[in-house]
Amino acid sequence: MLNRLFLPFLVSGLRLRRCLGVVAVATAGVVGCGFTEPPLPEDVGGPDVYLIPDTRVVEDEIPRNATFAGLLASHDMPSDVAYAFVESMRPVFDPTDLQRGHSYRIVYGTDGHFRRFEYHVDDDQFLQVASGAAPSVFNATLVDYEKRREHVAMRGEIDRQNNSLFAAMEAGGGNALVAIDMAEVFSGEIDFNTELQLGDNFQVLYEQFVREDVHVTYGDVLAATFENDGRQVSGFRFDVPGEAPAYFDANGRSMKRQFLSSPFRFEPRVTSRFSYRRLHPVLGTHRAHLGVDYGAPTGTPVIAVSKGRVVSAALSGGSGNMVRLRHTNGYETYYLHLSRFAKGMRRGASVAQGQVIGYVGSTGLATGPHLDYRLRKNGTFVNPLTERKNLPPGDPVPAEHLAAFEQVRDRALAQLNGAPPTRDEDLLVADD
């Protein structure tokens, strides 16, 4: 076979030498007479040519107690030019809102003249101030970061080492913010502080937004399933036209109940339960404790577990600073020992479910910062940890939108089980 391959070259070695001068055999084929290849460039030797960049860039972070005037002066910008610089940004950005630790960049030309300033405002935007057509003229704009949206599916399990939703989420490679949102999705079904069991497991599908392949922010939980003590619950995010996005179970029933599972946006720690006979930690006597105590640092936001109206928000003896809310169906909720009230907490004011109404404290008869949360139904205090399960869910997906919901549900389930995202889930969500 080798001889057959080289037979054309063996016919006439003289003619071949005249034609090529050198025989070259390569994996791409053999070059012979009648074919011309452009000659390779000659190696003329000498050092590589270094091209001088046409800009000089300074990058740093905003120092403590910095001002724009001081920052620009530290980079040798004359005070009159700095004044024009600062004034140019006022229509789009408050110059006093300069945050310590945020990154910034200054670009100079080779002539040493200022060209552009960029400042990281938040995860969505940066401030850009560019030199204009004339000296001391600047153009300031807020620019959206270019970000890539991704759908991330992950699994987790409650075990002896990771015995909370937060720990299991982080062990599975997720983020605490995702855990908070997931707990909120299932707040009407699972109390993540009191009802978790070893062996419980979950799957969650959520959005994340990536810029520069490094900076990641987190979007909405799109779907989640949770197996709790042998019972599996699921939640899927769906936009009913004309309404705010909500979560529904696999059959389109609302995941939202009249009351949230706790008056916090995170997984709280129960320090004392509902009881008709408890040793009071201050008074030292046995008496009824008609609520649930949650341990939390002073200043932690407390939220309304259901929409309603403020009955009172005032100092109330041993209860300290207390907010009392009235809800539908004969329910009232009480929030005791607050350090302070949220803005707008006055008699008769309406509150939304999840709205901050105050902040954890230790006012009144309290040994330390905590929230005493109480629930009363038709004039009788009931156990908040068990009563919420007796409440009816919200409205289901309307019949005319059920087919669209089922498509969203099925696509989310496929991604939870490893299917790749659809094309529109990889679009850039913000442009320069």
C-alpha positions as CSV (number, residue, x, y, z in Angstrom):
1,M,0.0,0.0,0.0
2,L,2.9,2.4,0.8
3,N,4.3,1.8,-2.7
4,R,0.9,2.6,-4.3
5,L,0.8,5.8,-2.3
6,F,4.1,7.0,-3.5
7,L,3.9,5.6,-7.0
8,P,3.4,9.0,-8.8
9,F,6.6,10.2,-7.2
10,L,8.6,7.2,-8.2
11,V,7.8,7.4,-11.9
12,S,10.3,10.1,-12.5
13,G,12.6,11.2,-9.8
14,L,14.3,13.7,-12.1
15,R,11.0,15.4,-13.1
16,L,10.0,15.5,-9.5
17,R,13.2,17.1,-8.4
18,R,12.9,19.7,-11.1
19,C,9.3,20.4,-10.0
20,L,9.6,20.6,-6.3
21,G,13.2,20.7,-5.3
22,V,12.1,19.2,-2.0
23,V,9.6,16.4,-1.4
24,A,7.3,17.2,1.6
25,V,4.8,14.7,3.0
26,A,2.2,16.0,5.5
27,T,-0.9,14.7,7.0
28,A,-3.0,17.1,4.9
29,G,-1.7,15.6,1.6
30,V,1.2,15.8,-0.8
31,V,2.0,18.8,-3.0
32,G,3.0,18.0,-6.5
33,C,3.4,19.6,-9.9
34,G,0.5,21.7,-11.1
35,F,-0.3,22.9,-7.6
36,T,1.2,26.1,-6.2
37,E,1.3,27.0,-2.5
38,P,2.1,30.5,-1.3
39,P,5.5,30.6,0.2
40,L,5.8,30.8,4.0
41,P,7.0,34.2,5.2
42,E,10.7,34.4,5.9
43,D,11.8,34.7,9.4
44,V,13.7,38.0,9.4
45,G,14.6,37.8,13.0
46,G,14.8,40.7,15.4
47,P,12.8,41.5,18.5
48,D,9.0,41.6,18.8
49,V,7.4,45.1,18.2
50,Y,5.9,46.5,21.4
51,L,2.8,48.7,20.7
52,I,2.4,51.5,23.2
53,P,-1.2,51.5,24.5
54,D,-3.1,54.6,23.8
55,T,-4.6,54.8,27.3
56,R,-3.6,54.5,30.9
57,V,-6.0,53.0,33.4
58,V,-6.1,53.5,37.2
59,E,-8.3,51.0,39.1
60,D,-9.0,51.1,42.9
61,E,-11.7,51.0,45.5
62,I,-13.5,53.9,47.3
63,P,-11.7,54.5,50.6
64,R,-13.4,55.3,53.9
65,N,-15.1,58.7,54.2
66,A,-14.3,59.6,50.7
67,T,-16.0,62.3,48.7
68,F,-15.9,62.9,44.9
69,A,-13.9,66.1,45.4
70,G,-11.3,64.4,47.5
71,L,-11.1,61.4,45.3
72,L,-10.6,63.5,42.1
73,A,-8.0,65.7,43.9
74,S,-6.1,62.6,44.8
75,H,-5.8,61.9,41.1
76,D,-4.5,65.5,40.4
77,M,-7.7,66.8,38.8
78,P,-7.9,70.6,39.2
79,S,-10.6,71.8,41.6
80,D,-12.5,73.8,38.9
81,V,-12.5,70.7,36.6
82,A,-13.6,68.5,39.5
83,Y,-16.5,70.8,40.2
84,A,-17.7,70.6,36.6
85,F,-17.2,66.8,36.8
86,V,-19.4,66.5,39.9
87,E,-22.1,68.8,38.6
88,S,-22.4,66.8,35.4
89,M,-23.5,63.7,37.3
90,R,-26.2,65.2,39.4
91,P,-29.1,64.6,37.0
92,V,-28.3,60.8,37.0
93,F,-26.5,60.2,40.3
94,D,-26.3,61.7,43.8
95,P,-22.6,62.6,44.3
96,T,-23.0,62.1,48.1
97,D,-23.9,58.5,47.6
98,L,-20.3,57.3,47.3
99,Q,-20.0,53.9,49.0
100,R,-16.8,52.6,50.7
101,G,-15.3,49.6,49.0
102,H,-17.0,50.0,45.6
103,S,-14.7,49.8,42.7
104,Y,-13.9,52.6,40.3
105,R,-11.7,53.1,37.2
106,I,-10.2,56.2,35.6
107,V,-9.0,56.1,32.0
108,Y,-6.4,58.6,30.7
109,G,-5.1,59.2,27.2
110,T,-1.4,59.1,26.4
111,D,-1.4,62.8,26.6
112,G,-2.3,62.5,30.3
113,H,-5.8,64.0,29.7
114,F,-8.8,62.5,31.4
115,R,-11.0,60.4,29.2
116,R,-13.5,58.4,31.3
117,F,-14.5,57.6,34.9
118,E,-16.5,54.5,35.8
119,Y,-17.9,53.7,39.3
120,H,-19.7,50.5,40.4
121,V,-23.1,51.7,41.7
122,D,-24.7,48.3,42.4
123,D,-25.1,44.8,40.9
124,D,-27.2,46.3,38.0
125,Q,-25.6,49.6,37.0
126,F,-22.4,51.6,36.9
127,L,-21.8,55.3,36.6
128,Q,-19.9,56.5,33.6
129,V,-18.6,60.1,33.2
130,A,-16.8,60.8,29.9
131,S,-14.9,63.9,28.7
132,G,-16.9,66.0,26.3
133,A,-16.1,68.1,23.2
134,A,-14.6,70.9,25.2
135,P,-12.5,71.1,28.4
136,S,-14.4,70.9,31.6
137,V,-17.4,69.5,29.8
138,F,-18.5,66.0,30.9
139,N,-21.3,63.5,29.9
140,A,-22.6,61.4,32.8
141,T,-24.8,58.3,32.3
142,L,-25.9,55.3,34.3
143,V,-25.1,52.2,32.3
144,D,-26.7,48.7,32.8
145,Y,-24.2,45.9,33.2
146,E,-24.3,43.2,30.6
147,K,-25.3,40.1,32.3
148,R,-26.1,36.5,31.3
149,R,-29.1,34.8,32.8
150,E,-28.7,31.2,33.8
151,H,-31.1,28.6,35.2
152,V,-29.4,26.5,37.9
153,A,-30.8,23.2,39.3
154,M,-29.5,21.7,42.5
155,R,-30.3,19.1,45.1
156,G,-29.8,19.0,48.8
157,E,-30.4,16.7,51.8
158,I,-31.0,17.2,55.5
159,D,-28.5,15.1,57.4
160,R,-26.6,15.2,60.7
161,Q,-23.9,17.5,59.4
162,N,-26.3,19.8,57.4
163,N,-29.4,19.8,59.6
164,S,-30.9,23.0,58.4
165,L,-32.1,24.3,55.1
166,F,-29.3,26.9,55.0
167,A,-26.6,24.3,55.7
168,A,-28.0,21.8,53.2
169,M,-28.3,24.5,50.5
170,E,-24.7,25.6,51.0
171,A,-23.5,22.0,51.0
172,G,-25.2,21.4,47.7
173,G,-23.5,24.5,46.2
174,G,-26.4,26.9,46.6
175,N,-26.7,30.3,48.2
176,A,-28.3,31.5,51.4
177,L,-30.5,33.9,49.5
178,V,-31.9,31.0,47.5
179,A,-32.7,29.2,50.8
180,I,-34.6,32.2,52.1
181,D,-36.7,32.4,48.9
182,M,-37.3,28.6,48.9
183,A,-38.4,28.8,52.6
184,E,-40.9,31.5,51.6
185,V,-42.3,29.4,48.8
186,F,-43.1,26.6,51.2
187,S,-43.9,28.8,54.2
188,G,-47.6,27.7,54.1
189,E,-46.6,24.0,54.1
190,I,-43.4,23.5,56.1
191,D,-42.0,25.1,59.2
192,F,-38.3,24.8,58.5
193,N,-37.4,25.4,62.1
194,T,-39.6,22.7,63.7
195,E,-40.6,20.2,61.1
196,L,-37.3,19.2,59.4
197,Q,-36.3,15.5,59.6
198,L,-33.1,13.7,58.8
199,G,-33.4,12.3,55.3
200,D,-35.6,15.2,54.0
201,N,-34.4,16.2,50.6
202,F,-35.1,18.9,48.0
203,Q,-34.6,20.1,44.5
204,V,-34.6,23.7,43.5
205,L,-34.5,25.6,40.1
206,Y,-33.5,29.2,40.3
207,E,-32.2,32.1,38.3
208,Q,-28.7,33.6,38.5
209,F,-27.2,36.5,36.6
210,V,-23.5,36.5,35.8
211,R,-21.4,39.4,34.6
212,E,-17.8,39.2,33.6
213,D,-18.0,35.5,34.4
214,V,-17.2,36.4,38.0
215,H,-19.9,38.5,39.7
216,V,-23.1,36.5,40.4
217,T,-26.5,37.8,41.7
218,Y,-29.5,35.7,42.3
219,G,-33.0,36.0,40.8
220,D,-36.2,34.1,41.5
221,V,-36.8,30.6,42.6
222,L,-38.6,29.1,39.5
223,A,-39.5,25.7,41.0
224,A,-38.8,23.5,44.0
225,T,-39.8,20.2,45.4
226,F,-39.3,19.2,49.0
227,E,-39.7,15.8,50.6
228,N,-40.5,16.3,54.3
229,D,-41.0,13.3,56.6
230,G,-42.1,11.2,53.6
231,R,-44.5,13.9,52.2
232,Q,-43.5,15.6,49.0
233,V,-44.6,19.2,48.2
234,S,-43.9,21.2,45.1
235,G,-44.1,24.8,44.1
236,F,-43.8,26.5,40.6
237,R,-43.6,30.2,39.9
238,F,-46.2,31.3,37.4
239,D,-47.4,34.7,36.2
240,V,-51.2,34.9,36.0
241,P,-51.9,37.7,33.5
242,G,-52.8,40.9,35.4
243,E,-51.6,39.6,38.8
244,A,-48.3,39.5,40.6
245,P,-46.2,36.3,40.1
246,A,-47.2,33.6,42.6
247,Y,-46.3,30.0,43.4
248,F,-48.7,27.0,42.8
249,D,-48.5,23.3,43.5
250,A,-48.3,20.7,40.7
251,N,-52.1,20.9,40.3
252,G,-52.3,24.7,40.1
253,R,-53.4,25.3,43.7
254,S,-52.0,28.3,45.4
255,M,-49.0,27.7,47.7
256,K,-49.9,30.8,49.7
257,R,-51.9,30.6,52.8
258,Q,-53.5,33.3,54.8
259,F,-50.6,33.3,57.3
260,L,-46.9,32.9,56.7
261,S,-45.1,30.2,58.8
262,S,-43.2,32.8,60.8
263,P,-42.8,36.6,61.2
264,F,-39.3,36.5,59.7
265,R,-37.8,36.4,56.2
266,F,-35.4,33.7,57.2
267,E,-35.4,30.4,59.1
268,P,-35.9,31.5,62.7
269,R,-34.8,29.7,65.9
270,V,-37.6,28.8,68.3
271,T,-36.5,29.4,71.9
272,S,-39.8,28.8,73.7
273,R,-43.0,27.2,72.5
274,F,-46.7,27.7,73.1
275,S,-47.6,26.4,76.5
276,Y,-50.2,26.7,79.2
277,R,-47.6,26.2,81.9
278,R,-44.1,27.5,81.5
279,L,-41.5,28.7,84.0
280,H,-41.2,32.4,83.3
281,P,-37.5,33.3,82.9
282,V,-37.8,36.7,84.7
283,L,-40.6,36.2,87.2
284,G,-39.6,32.7,88.1
285,T,-43.2,31.4,88.4
286,H,-45.1,29.0,86.2
287,R,-47.6,30.7,83.9
288,A,-49.1,30.3,80.5
289,H,-47.0,31.3,77.5
290,L,-49.5,31.9,74.8
291,G,-47.1,32.4,72.0
292,V,-43.9,31.3,70.4
293,D,-40.5,33.0,71.2
294,Y,-38.0,33.4,68.3
295,G,-34.4,34.2,69.1
296,A,-32.9,36.8,66.9
297,P,-30.4,39.7,67.1
298,T,-31.6,43.1,68.1
299,G,-32.7,45.1,65.0
300,T,-33.8,42.0,62.9
301,P,-36.8,43.0,60.8
302,V,-40.1,41.5,61.9
303,I,-42.8,41.1,59.2
304,A,-46.6,40.8,59.2
305,V,-47.6,37.2,58.7
306,S,-50.8,38.3,57.0
307,K,-52.4,41.4,55.5
308,G,-54.5,43.4,58.0
309,R,-54.8,46.6,60.0
310,V,-52.9,48.0,62.9
311,V,-54.9,47.8,66.2
312,S,-52.1,49.3,68.2
313,A,-48.3,50.0,68.1
314,A,-47.2,51.2,71.5
315,L,-45.4,50.3,74.7
316,S,-47.5,47.7,76.6
317,G,-46.2,46.9,80.1
318,G,-44.2,43.7,80.3
319,S,-44.8,43.1,76.6
320,G,-42.6,46.1,75.8
321,N,-43.0,47.7,72.4
322,M,-45.8,45.7,70.8
323,V,-47.6,45.7,67.5
324,R,-51.1,44.2,67.3
325,L,-52.7,43.5,63.9
326,R,-56.3,42.5,63.0
327,H,-56.9,40.1,60.1
328,T,-59.9,38.5,58.4
329,N,-61.7,35.4,59.7
330,G,-61.5,36.5,63.3
331,Y,-57.6,36.4,63.6
332,E,-55.3,38.8,65.4
333,T,-51.5,38.7,65.7
334,Y,-49.2,40.2,68.4
335,Y,-45.5,41.0,68.1
336,L,-43.9,41.7,71.5
337,H,-40.6,43.1,72.9
338,L,-39.7,45.1,69.8
339,S,-36.8,47.5,69.9
340,R,-38.7,50.0,67.7
341,F,-41.5,50.2,65.3
342,A,-41.3,50.4,61.5
343,K,-42.3,53.6,59.8
344,G,-46.1,54.0,59.4
345,M,-47.1,51.8,62.2
346,R,-50.1,53.7,63.6
347,R,-53.6,52.7,64.6
348,G,-55.8,52.0,61.5
349,A,-52.9,51.7,59.1
350,S,-53.2,48.8,56.6
351,V,-50.3,46.4,56.3
352,A,-49.4,43.9,53.6
353,Q,-48.4,40.3,54.1
354,G,-44.6,40.3,54.5
355,Q,-44.4,44.0,55.3
356,V,-41.8,45.0,58.0
357,I,-43.7,46.2,61.1
358,G,-40.9,46.5,63.6
359,Y,-37.5,45.2,64.8
360,V,-36.4,42.6,67.3
361,G,-35.5,43.9,70.7
362,S,-35.7,43.2,74.5
363,T,-38.1,45.8,75.8
364,G,-40.5,44.9,78.7
365,L,-39.9,41.7,80.7
366,A,-37.2,40.0,78.6
367,T,-33.9,38.4,79.4
368,G,-32.5,39.1,75.9
369,P,-33.4,40.1,72.4
370,H,-36.2,37.9,70.9
371,L,-39.7,38.1,69.5
372,D,-42.7,36.8,71.3
373,Y,-45.2,36.1,68.5
374,R,-48.9,35.4,69.4
375,L,-52.0,34.4,67.4
376,R,-55.5,34.9,68.6
377,K,-58.6,33.4,66.9
378,N,-62.1,34.7,67.9
379,G,-60.7,36.0,71.2
380,T,-58.7,32.9,72.2
381,F,-55.0,32.5,71.8
382,V,-54.0,29.5,69.7
383,N,-50.7,27.8,68.8
384,P,-49.2,29.7,65.8
385,L,-47.1,26.6,64.8
386,T,-50.2,24.4,64.2
387,E,-53.0,26.8,63.4
388,R,-51.6,28.0,60.1
389,K,-52.1,24.5,58.6
390,N,-55.8,24.9,59.2
391,L,-56.1,27.9,57.0
392,P,-57.3,27.6,53.4
393,P,-55.0,28.4,50.5
394,G,-55.3,31.3,48.1
395,D,-56.9,31.3,44.7
396,P,-55.7,28.6,42.2
397,V,-54.6,29.2,38.6
398,P,-57.6,30.3,36.7
399,A,-59.0,27.6,34.4
400,E,-58.3,29.6,31.2
401,H,-54.6,29.8,32.1
402,L,-54.2,26.2,33.4
403,A,-52.7,24.9,30.1
404,A,-50.0,27.6,30.1
405,F,-49.2,26.8,33.7
406,E,-48.8,23.1,32.9
407,Q,-46.3,24.0,30.2
408,V,-44.3,26.1,32.7
409,R,-44.5,23.3,35.3
410,D,-43.4,20.5,32.9
411,R,-40.5,22.5,31.6
412,A,-39.3,23.3,35.2
413,L,-39.6,19.6,36.2
414,A,-37.5,18.6,33.2
415,Q,-34.8,21.1,34.2
416,L,-34.9,19.9,37.8
417,N,-34.2,16.4,36.4
418,G,-31.2,17.6,34.3
419,A,-32.7,18.8,31.0
420,P,-30.8,21.7,29.4
421,P,-32.4,25.2,29.5
422,T,-34.3,26.5,26.5
423,R,-32.6,29.0,24.2
424,D,-34.4,32.1,25.5
425,E,-33.1,31.4,29.0
426,D,-29.5,32.3,28.0
427,L,-30.3,35.8,26.7
428,L,-28.4,38.9,27.8
429,V,-30.7,40.7,30.2
430,A,-29.1,44.1,30.1
431,D,-27.2,45.9,27.5
432,D,-24.6,48.7,27.6
